[in-house]
């Protein structure tokens, strides 16, 4: 399936995706997600996985792909709504479908994060992909160019180097300062609470060139684990959001 056909297919299936249980309006600007390609420096990459917002229902698998992997998967039925296609890349972390307590952000004694080590060609793009399990139907969202996502928006939030916030925004998880902190949003913009905390992870500071998008103030990242992140959104300088 060519990319243009795939994009049209996803745009149609977006109409079939149910709203999240909260049914909340978007809390952050539509263009909050970074669309800067993530470029490897050539140093070893260490991914640390800090789980999900506790209200997250959908399951997911976080993948690392080369651009060639991403392109090959377009033609292999990997990204099909019903699943079943062959996928190339590295599946790093998985959350099962259903609501579950996240132990990795619990304060004052969070569980150690899951980690995964990779080597990546210096100067090449690292495509991060979130395979969302909607009870055995599947949607995909990607880092980098927003055209990879059927709603045409970035689904990876970049929160800088200030550290990963604890559950309900309490404190900062020890040892996370200096790591590039990210969070995926797992639902299309129109049906989403748009707070980028459905899959929370960090990458070692020397492993990638940081995104060049405007980074939110530390207060924004501190609220990632709570439903209050929208209160800090106005403090982040953004372009005018598209009308979606």
C-alpha positions as CSV (number, residue, x, y, z in Angstrom):
1,X,0.0,0.0,0.0
2,X,1.5,3.4,-1.0
3,X,1.8,6.0,1.7
4,X,-0.9,8.2,0.2
5,X,-3.3,5.3,0.3
6,X,-2.3,4.4,3.8
7,X,-2.9,8.0,5.0
8,X,-6.3,8.0,3.5
9,X,-7.1,4.7,5.1
10,X,-6.0,6.0,8.6
11,X,-8.0,9.2,8.1
12,X,-11.1,7.1,7.5
13,X,-10.5,4.7,10.4
14,X,-10.0,7.8,12.7
15,X,-13.8,8.3,12.3
16,X,-14.3,4.9,13.9
17,X,-12.1,5.4,16.9
18,X,-14.1,5.9,20.1
19,X,-13.4,8.7,22.5
20,X,-11.2,8.1,25.5
21,X,-13.2,7.4,28.8
22,X,-12.7,11.0,30.0
23,X,-14.1,12.5,26.8
24,X,-12.2,15.6,27.7
25,X,-11.5,18.5,25.4
26,X,-7.9,19.0,24.4
27,X,-5.8,20.5,27.2
28,X,-2.7,21.5,25.2
29,X,-2.5,23.3,21.9
30,X,-3.1,21.1,18.9
31,X,0.5,21.6,17.7
32,X,2.1,20.9,21.1
33,X,3.7,17.6,19.9
34,X,7.2,17.9,18.5
35,X,7.7,17.2,14.8
36,X,11.5,17.6,14.8
37,X,13.2,14.4,13.7
38,X,15.1,12.6,16.5
39,X,18.7,12.3,15.3
40,X,21.1,9.8,16.9
41,X,24.5,11.1,17.9
42,X,26.2,7.7,17.5
43,X,26.5,7.2,21.3
44,X,24.7,4.2,22.8
45,X,21.0,4.9,23.4
46,X,19.4,4.0,26.7
47,X,15.6,4.2,26.8
48,X,14.0,4.3,30.3
49,X,10.3,3.5,30.4
50,X,8.1,5.2,33.1
51,X,4.8,3.8,32.1
52,X,1.5,5.7,31.7
53,X,-1.1,7.9,33.2
54,X,-3.2,5.8,35.6
55,X,-6.4,6.4,33.7
56,X,-5.0,5.1,30.4
57,X,-7.2,2.3,29.1
58,X,-5.5,1.4,25.8
59,X,-2.5,-0.9,25.7
60,X,0.6,-0.1,23.7
61,X,4.0,-1.2,22.5
62,X,6.8,1.4,22.0
63,X,8.9,0.7,19.0
64,X,12.2,2.1,17.7
65,X,12.5,2.1,13.9
66,X,14.9,3.3,11.2
67,X,13.4,5.3,8.4
68,X,13.8,2.2,6.2
69,X,11.9,0.1,8.8
70,X,9.1,2.7,8.8
71,X,8.9,2.7,5.0
72,X,9.0,-1.1,4.6
73,X,6.3,-1.5,7.2
74,X,4.0,0.7,5.1
75,X,4.0,-2.1,2.5
76,X,3.8,-5.1,4.8
77,X,0.4,-4.6,6.4
78,X,2.2,-3.9,9.7
79,X,0.0,-0.8,10.4
80,X,-3.3,-2.4,9.5
81,X,-6.3,-1.6,11.8
82,X,-6.9,-5.4,12.3
83,X,-3.2,-6.1,12.8
84,X,-1.5,-9.2,11.6
85,X,1.1,-7.7,9.3
86,X,4.9,-8.3,9.6
87,X,6.7,-5.4,11.3
88,X,10.4,-4.6,11.3
89,X,12.0,-2.6,14.0
90,X,12.6,-3.0,17.8
91,X,9.7,-3.5,20.1
92,X,11.0,-2.1,23.5
93,X,8.2,-1.8,26.0
94,X,4.5,-3.0,26.2
95,X,1.5,-2.1,28.4
96,X,-1.5,-4.5,28.2
97,X,-5.0,-3.3,27.4
98,X,-6.9,-2.1,30.4
99,X,-6.6,0.3,33.4
100,X,-3.6,-0.5,35.6
101,X,-1.7,1.3,38.3
102,X,1.7,2.6,37.1
103,X,4.4,1.7,39.5
104,X,7.2,3.6,37.8
105,X,5.9,7.1,38.9
106,X,4.7,6.2,42.4
107,X,6.1,8.5,45.0
108,X,8.0,8.3,47.3
109,X,9.2,4.9,46.2
110,X,8.8,4.4,42.5
111,X,9.7,1.1,40.9
112,X,12.9,1.1,38.8
113,X,12.1,1.9,35.2
114,X,12.3,-0.7,32.5
115,X,15.3,0.0,30.2
116,X,16.4,-0.9,26.7
117,X,19.8,-0.3,25.1
118,X,20.3,0.3,21.4
119,X,23.0,1.4,19.0
120,X,22.1,3.7,16.2
121,X,23.9,5.1,13.2
122,X,25.2,8.6,13.9
123,X,23.3,11.3,12.1
124,X,20.4,9.0,11.2
125,X,16.8,9.5,12.3
126,X,15.3,7.5,15.1
127,X,11.6,6.9,14.4
128,X,9.7,6.2,17.6
129,X,6.4,4.4,17.0
130,X,3.5,3.8,19.4
131,X,1.4,0.8,18.5
132,X,-1.8,1.4,20.3
133,X,-3.9,-1.7,21.4
134,X,-7.6,-0.7,21.2
135,X,-8.7,-4.1,22.4
136,X,-7.3,-6.1,19.5
137,X,-7.7,-3.3,17.0
138,X,-4.6,-1.3,16.3
139,X,-3.6,2.3,15.6
140,X,-0.1,3.7,15.2
141,X,1.5,7.1,15.9
142,X,5.0,8.2,15.1
143,X,7.7,10.7,15.9
144,X,9.1,13.1,13.3
145,X,7.1,14.4,10.4
146,X,3.5,15.0,11.4
147,X,2.3,13.6,8.0
148,X,3.1,10.1,9.4
149,X,0.1,10.5,11.6
150,X,-3.4,10.4,10.1
151,X,-4.5,13.5,12.0
152,X,-1.5,15.4,10.7
153,X,-0.3,16.3,14.2
154,X,2.7,15.5,16.3
155,X,1.9,12.8,18.9
156,X,5.2,12.9,20.9
157,X,5.6,15.6,23.6
158,X,9.1,16.7,24.4
159,X,9.6,17.9,28.0
160,X,13.3,18.7,28.1
161,X,15.9,17.8,30.6
162,X,14.3,18.8,33.9
163,X,13.3,15.2,34.9
164,X,10.3,12.9,34.8
165,X,7.5,14.0,37.1
166,X,6.0,11.6,39.7
167,X,2.4,10.4,39.6
168,X,-0.1,13.3,40.0
169,X,2.8,15.7,39.4
170,X,4.4,15.0,42.8
171,X,8.2,15.6,42.7
172,X,10.7,14.4,40.1
173,X,11.7,10.7,39.8
174,X,15.2,10.4,41.1
175,X,17.9,10.0,38.5
176,X,15.9,11.5,35.6
177,X,17.4,14.9,35.6
178,X,19.5,15.3,32.4
179,X,17.5,12.8,30.5
180,X,15.4,13.8,27.5
181,X,11.9,13.3,28.7
182,X,9.1,12.4,26.3
183,X,5.4,11.3,26.4
184,X,3.2,9.9,23.6
185,X,-0.5,10.8,23.1
186,X,-2.3,7.6,22.1
187,X,-5.6,9.0,20.6
188,X,-6.4,11.2,17.7
189,X,-6.6,14.9,18.6
190,X,-10.4,15.3,18.3
191,X,-11.1,12.4,20.7
192,X,-8.2,13.0,23.1
193,X,-7.4,14.7,26.4
194,X,-4.1,15.7,24.6
195,X,-1.8,15.6,27.6
196,X,0.9,13.4,26.2
197,X,1.3,11.0,29.1
198,X,0.0,7.7,27.8
199,X,3.5,6.3,27.2
200,X,6.2,8.1,29.2
201,X,9.9,7.5,28.6
202,X,13.3,9.1,28.6
203,X,16.5,8.9,26.5
204,X,20.0,9.5,27.7
205,X,21.1,13.1,27.2
206,X,24.0,12.3,24.9
207,X,22.1,9.7,22.8
208,X,20.1,12.1,20.5
209,X,20.2,15.7,19.3
210,X,17.4,17.4,21.2
211,X,14.3,18.5,19.3
212,X,14.4,22.1,18.3
213,X,10.8,22.8,19.1
214,X,10.1,25.2,22.0
215,X,10.5,23.3,25.3
216,X,7.9,23.8,28.0
217,X,8.9,25.3,31.3
218,X,9.7,22.8,34.1
219,X,6.2,23.5,35.7
220,X,4.6,22.0,32.6
221,X,6.6,18.8,32.9
222,X,5.9,18.6,36.7
223,X,2.2,18.3,35.9
224,X,2.5,15.6,33.3
225,X,1.2,12.9,35.7
226,X,-1.9,14.8,36.7
227,X,-5.0,16.1,34.9
228,X,-3.8,19.6,35.4
229,X,-1.2,20.0,32.6
230,X,-3.6,22.3,30.7
231,X,-3.1,24.9,33.4
232,X,0.5,25.3,32.4
233,X,-0.1,25.1,28.7
234,X,-0.5,28.9,28.3
235,X,3.1,29.4,29.6
236,X,4.6,27.6,26.6
237,X,5.1,29.7,23.5
238,X,3.5,28.0,20.6
239,X,2.5,28.7,17.0
240,X,-1.2,29.3,16.3
241,X,-2.9,25.9,16.5
242,X,-4.6,24.5,13.4
243,X,-8.3,24.5,13.2
244,X,-9.1,20.8,13.8
